[in-house]
Amino acid sequence: MERYDVLVVGSGPGGSAAARKCRDGGLKTLLIDKQKLPRRKACSGIIANKSQNYVLENFGPIPESVYGKPFISRGMAFYFPSVGTIFTDVDCYNLYVWRSKFDHFLAQASGADLEDETRFVGLKEKGEEIEATLERNKTLIQVAVKYLIGADGANSHVIRSFAPEVYEGLPWASAIQKYYEGKIDADDRYLYWFLVRGMGPFPWLNLKDDQIIIGCAYPVGEKFGPKLESLIEFLKKNFGLTIKSELATEGCMANTMTPLNRFFPGRGRVLMVGDAMGLMHQGGEGISCALASGGFAGEAVLQGIRQGADALSLYKKSVRPEMETSLDQFNPLRMRSTVASDTSRQPGMFHGRGFGDKMKALRDALVFVKSEFQIEGMTRSVLKNSARRLLLGGYHIPAADK
Ligand SMILES: Cc1cc2nc3c(=O)[nH]c(=O)nc-3n(C[C@H](O)[C@H](O)[C@H](O)COP(=O)(O)OP(=O)(O)OC[C@H]3O[C@@H](n4cnc5c(N)ncnc54)[C@H](O)[C@@H]3O)c2cc1C
């Protein structure tokens, strides 16, 4: 049986950041991905300021070949049915990348032993060791490791096989995005979010390398077809969309661990990071917290192995601020000041608009939220967390505090 110090499952930003820290510390590290690399990932590919800083500091400059045009995303464009599109800018450069290339760059630059088309199947805890079962070319392989870092995304097989209770009763959403060749009257420097009923909680549009990217999110169990059709009809009518051909489709599942304050940093010698541990920011931004948590997990494992420290306790402590920021991102009072790209010098969203427009936009937003955000327990959880932060000065995070 092959032996490693650490097995990292999943070569997205979280897994690569973890692998890099382990390798920098001299640990024998295996980084696996079930897909053939480079792989696509349903994502807008907007690299927030915090993510850029992390990559520059830990991996070096992002190669130019990774970028999509127009290179820089200026911010978000919110569409309100009664007032039209409102553009909101960030104070920095948000880079536009193709996730296939960006993630592959990180995985290779991690320096770990990288194996693609290698799927994590399950694990057995054996004293101070973990015996992990992997599948490659339809063959099962066993590896023995001291620690396992689970970075396998929002629908984590590490969690499903090792701690299935984490997902008990958890509501799920799906996201789908399609790439088209065609024409549309929209500004390619912005990610559009349409606050229009009947198209799910997050109907979006962006453009990259002249490809029109249209997507929507929806609760698992609902059909995406009618929502996507409505969105396309809406864009034809309001943004002059014409489609010449369909180029690609991407989809994935999204958990609701952040708004429900149900993070899972791990158990025993298994540490979870990124989407898999439940970190997410507003609008679905998740690369910044995947990188940060991956780095913290790698550092904790290093101390666990080198100094005999309790890696999970160290990790819970270091990653707690990332959980707090994620909760902030669902807290209306904290959201704006904690985004991963600075917006502090920008005027308010409705700056320069009359009182009438502000009231109409507010009404549109309330109607939209009431109609599209029906995740069980979410409103209660968000209100509870926000009230606690306001009145007691901090969040209670069961995953870190118990
Ligand atoms: C539609 C959409 C748009 C988004 N846009 C943005 C954006 O513009 N900017 C941003 O910052 N964030 C965005 N996000 C969020 C971002 O994509 C995630 O937060 C980020 O990818 C999380 O990184 P991760 O490393 O935790 O997981 P992932 O990037 O999901 O990586 C997980 C990896 O694990 C692998 N894997 C899964 N199961 C196994 C297994 N059993 N064995 C081996 N490998 C396995 C997968 O193949 C995958 O490569 C978006 C998300 C969605 C859904």
The ligand as a Gaussian input file, in Angstrom:
#p B3LYP/6-31G(d) Opt

LIG

0 1
 C      -22.676000      29.224000     -11.202000
 C      -21.592000      29.567000     -10.250000
 C      -20.830000      30.711000     -10.461000
 C      -19.794000      31.025000      -9.565000
 N      -19.033000      32.127000      -9.826000
 C      -18.009000      32.440000      -8.992000
 C      -17.156000      33.540000      -9.276000
 O      -17.288000      34.218000     -10.286000
 N      -16.158000      33.819000      -8.381000
 C      -15.965000      33.078000      -7.250000
 O      -15.086000      33.417000      -6.436000
 N      -16.744000      32.001000      -6.990000
 C      -17.741000      31.647000      -7.835000
 N      -18.491000      30.529000      -7.594000
 C      -18.146000      29.676000      -6.450000
 C      -16.887000      28.837000      -6.735000
 O      -17.032000      28.172000      -7.979000
 C      -16.659000      27.824000      -5.603000
 O      -16.847000      28.447000      -4.370000
 C      -15.239000      27.253000      -5.671000
 O      -15.037000      26.534000      -6.854000
 C      -14.992000      26.358000      -4.457000
 O      -13.733000      25.769000      -4.578000
 P      -13.441000      24.344000      -3.928000
 O      -11.998000      24.100000      -4.134000
 O      -13.988000      24.295000      -2.556000
 O      -14.323000      23.301000      -4.776000
 P      -14.407000      23.035000      -6.361000
 O      -13.827000      24.137000      -7.129000
 O      -15.814000      22.637000      -6.614000
 O      -13.476000      21.774000      -6.577000
 C      -13.850000      20.504000      -6.134000
 C      -13.062000      19.466000      -6.931000
 O      -13.254000      18.182000      -6.331000
 C      -13.368000      17.201000      -7.343000
 N      -14.061000      16.038000      -6.775000
 C      -15.377000      15.955000      -6.428000
 N      -15.651000      14.732000      -5.938000
 C      -14.476000      14.026000      -5.965000
 C      -14.121000      12.693000      -5.604000
 N      -15.008000      11.824000      -5.095000
 N      -12.839000      12.309000      -5.791000
 C      -11.910000      13.161000      -6.308000
 N      -12.195000      14.438000      -6.675000
 C      -13.473000      14.866000      -6.511000
 C      -14.118000      17.914000      -8.460000
 O      -13.924000      17.299000      -9.710000
 C      -13.530000      19.323000      -8.376000
 O      -12.449000      19.495000      -9.264000
 C      -19.543000      30.192000      -8.458000
 C      -20.305000      29.042000      -8.236000
 C      -21.322000      28.724000      -9.140000
 C      -22.110000      27.474000      -8.900000

